[in-house]
């Protein structure tokens, strides 16, 4: 069976959540998406607030985890990523090697504040995976909804 690389930067940083969505998913490496910034452009009914998206922005980076998973599970992941579209993005690993990966972004971007719980989940798993402290500090300063 063919395997693909998927870049997670939001709630899918949680490996238990990913395992429930894509049982074959295994963490491959930490990755950085250059010339993009993290924003919250989609309203998630599951979280009752904004959910993470990547937006092109020169000079900034979005950090996340690349999972390797069975290509057959992408259709299953698509169902969980309603409101998002599948895209191919260039990321770099911790040794600055380039990889072309699958990810998701919101095609019709708006602006929403994420909930405190959503940000806390991203921080918990971001710290677990060792995302850069400067990036985690940006997350901590994100305005949240009540």
Phi, psi and omega in degrees: 000141182282144181246150179231162177254130182235127179266117179252134182226356181244229183293342177285004168296338180284112183293333177291319176299315180297319180297325179288331181272319183222091185303336181277353187297131176227137179295129180258311181189162173284143183216157179235129174260107183283157176057037174219157173233157176278135175217174183234087192252005181228135178273119179265120176290330178298319183261351183057039179184188181293144174241155190296146177212160174253136182231133179300130180199109184302134174090349178251169180220151172247131180255150178190196181241140172258125174259149168256131181213164179294133181303328180297338181275355179298321179297323177295317178295323177306320182295326178282340184258041177302138184090350178247160173239148179288135180223163172253132183228149175267121177240166176236141177274185184291350176254015177065022173280141180272142178221142172258121187234163173269142173208192180225144172217160183275124181284324181252088188280134171230194181229126180221147173276135175285163175279160177302318181299321180294313179297320180297322177296316179297319179293316180304309184281330174297317176294317179303316183278350179082032175298152184304142181301323180297323178290317179296324177296320176300317178299317180299329181272001180294125175296135182243161176275158181284000000 
